Amino acid sequence: MRPEVLTRLEALEAHHQELAQRLADPTIFSDPGQYQQVAREHASLTQVVTAFQEYRRITRELGDVDALSRESDPELRALAASEKAVLAARQAHLTRTIEQLLVPRDPRDDRSVIVEIRAGAGGEEAALFAGDLLRMYMRYAERHGWKSEVLSSSPTGLGGFKEAIIGIQGRGAYSRLKYESGVHRVQRVPATEASGRIHTSTATVAVLPEAEEVDVVIRPDELRIDIYRSGGAGGQNVNKVETAVRITHLPTGIVIACQDERSQHQNREKAMRILRAHLLERAIEQQQAEIALARRRQVGSGERSEKIRTYNFPQDRITDHRIGKTVHDLPTVLDGALDDLIEALAAASHAESLTAAS
């Protein structure tokens, strides 16, 4: 392990011990806020400190075994060689674990998300592909035990979507789905194609960490709220009662419209959820730009204009262009089996963060 990493770990261990001493002091309970802050910080360091202490123990044992390997007794040398291989493998594993734990964690990773899917180039086929992506993410949420709901949608006559916005609520949803932001490309023979010719279409996906009310402050005088009648197929209230809501955030010009629910209150609530997520994303991007304009990127995985993945139906394959990974069994992936791709993307992102930190 690099000397600078060892120095940092020793400092974290000392700080961890200091926090433990503060938690053991009865006077800290007189200030619940301070107690919670110290307890959270202590807990956040426990895993890396425990791994470092185990690493140090293994390193000492390796030194002892190395001394045995120089003994004259052949049996002792053979035993030492076997033990050394086991300890060296354990030490290497701990080194990788510690390096991963030292990478700063995205504080938004535990959040729920809002996923916006929009048909791109390709007309009706692009809208059908947007519908495929919508179902894929909802099935992925179901596989993880998360709750998903359609917040807003613009369906087409053939079952596709010009636009669909869904909320996925579940701990860690953003940590997994943030890698999905970008342009998704599909290559297949559309259902509307009589000649059997393969078409290429696209859909864009944006994944926003869902904002809490404390994250962004929205003043009532910053909003223009328009109420109008819903359009499209629906129940008897559609086109008769003004339940659709369009909210314009005047300082930024962001416009959010919701009309899927039967009540004005529900549509307004959903529109505000989407607006808060957009304002949080904007604040995050501005902060990143101030820190390093050259490294600015949308939700951690490249600009939205970047083509990130191709779904090739004739060859039954999906290729993620960011990491060059290809998987097959496309129908299963579209049924929500995304973990193989997402874990590979997370590993690549982690490795990039480690390189940047070194």
LOSE-518360 format. One record per residue (C-alpha): residue in one letter; x, y, z. Coordinates in steps of 0.5 Angstrom, whole numbers, plus 500, padded with zeros to 3 digits. Layout:
residues N
AXYZ;...
This chain:
residues 358
M500500500;R503507498;P506511504;E501517503;V495512504;L498509510;T499516513;R492518511;L489511515;E493513521;A490520521;L483517520;E484512526;A486517531;H480521529;H476515530;Q479514537;E478521539;L470521536;A469514541;Q472518547;R467524545;L461519545;A463516551;D463522555;P456523558;T456530557;I455530550;F448527551;S446534553;D446536546;P443531542;G445535535;Q452534537;Y451527539;Q448525533;Q453529528;V459525532;A455519532;R454519525;E462521523;H464515528;A460510524;S462513517;L469511519;T468505523;Q469500516;V475503514;V479503520;T477496522;A479494515;F486498516;Q487494523;E486488519;Y491490514;R496491519;R495485523;I496481516;T502485515;R505483521;E503476520;L506476513;G513478517;D513473521;V511468516;D517471512;A522469517;L520462518;S521461510;R528462511;E529456516;S533450514;D527445516;P524444509;E517442512;L517449516;R519452509;A513449505;L508451511;A511458511;A510458503;S503456503;E501461509;K504466505;A500465499;V494466503;L496472507;A498475501;A492474498;R488477504;Q492483504;A491485497;H484484498;L484489504;T488494500;R483494494;T477494500;I481500503;E482504497;Q475503495;L473506502;L477512501;V474514495;P469520497;R462517497;D456521493;P452524499;R446523494;D447516493;D441514498;R436518495;S430516491;V430518483;I426522478;V427518471;E425522465;I425519458;R424522452;A423519445;G429522440;A430521433;G426516429;G419518430;E414513432;E419507433;A423512438;A417513442;L416505442;F423505444;A422510450;G416505452;D421500452;L426503457;L420506461;R418499462;M425496463;Y426501469;M420500472;R421492472;Y428494475;A425498481;E420492482;R426487482;H430491487;G423492492;W423499490;K416503489;S415506482;E410511479;V409515473;L409522474;S407525467;S407522460;S405523453;P403517450;T402515442;G397511439;L401505438;G403504445;G410508445;F411515449;K414522447;E416523454;A415519460;I417521467;I417516473;G419517480;I423511483;Q423511491;G428506494;R434507498;G440507494;A436508487;Y440514485;S447510487;R445505481;L441509476;K445515476;Y449511470;E443511466;S443518464;G445519456;V443517449;H440510448;R440507441;V436502439;Q437498432;R432493430;V426492425;P420496427;A413493427;T411498422;E416497417;A414492412;S420491408;G424488414;R429494414;I433495420;H432502423;T436506428;S432510433;T434514440;A431516446;T434520452;V434518459;A436523465;V436521472;L435526477;P436525485;E430527488;A430533492;E427534499;E424541501;V430543505;D435542499;V432548495;V428554497;I422555492;R418562494;P411562492;D412569488;E417565483;L412561481;R407561475;I401556476;D396555470;I391550471;Y388547464;R384541462;S387535461;G388532454;G388525451;A384518453;G382518460;G376518464;Q369522464;N373528467;V378528462;N377535458;K371537462;V374539469;E381543469;T385538473;A392539469;V397543472;R403547469;I408550473;T413555471;H419557475;L420564473;P428565475;T430559471;G424559466;I423551467;V416549466;I413542468;A406540466;C402534469;Q396532467;D396524469;E392525475;R384526476;S385531481;Q389538481;H392537488;Q395531485;N398534479;R401540482;E404535488;K407531482;A409537478;M413540484;R417534486;I419534478;L421542479;R425541486;A429535482;H431540476;L433545481;L437541485;E440538479;R442545477;A445547483;I449541483;E451543476;Q453550478;Q457548484;Q461543480;A462548474;E465553480;I470547482;A472545475;L469547469;A473542465;R470536469;R463538469;R458532467;Q451530468;V449526474;G456523474;S456519467;G457524461;E453529458;R446527456;S448528448;E453523449;K451516446;I452511452;R449505450;T446501444;Y441496444;N442491437;F436486437;P438483430;Q445481434;D441480441;R446484444;I447491448;T453495448;D455500453;H460504450;R463508456;I466501458;G466497452;K462492455;T457487451;V452483454;H447478451;D440476452;L437483450;P429481452;T432479459;V435486460;L429490458;D425486463;G429489468;A436485469;L440491469;D445489475;D451486470;L451493466;I450497472;E455494477;A461494471;L459501470;A460503478;A466499478;A469503472;S467509476;H470507482;A477506479;E477512475;S475516482;L481512485;T486514479;A484521480;A485521488;S492518487;
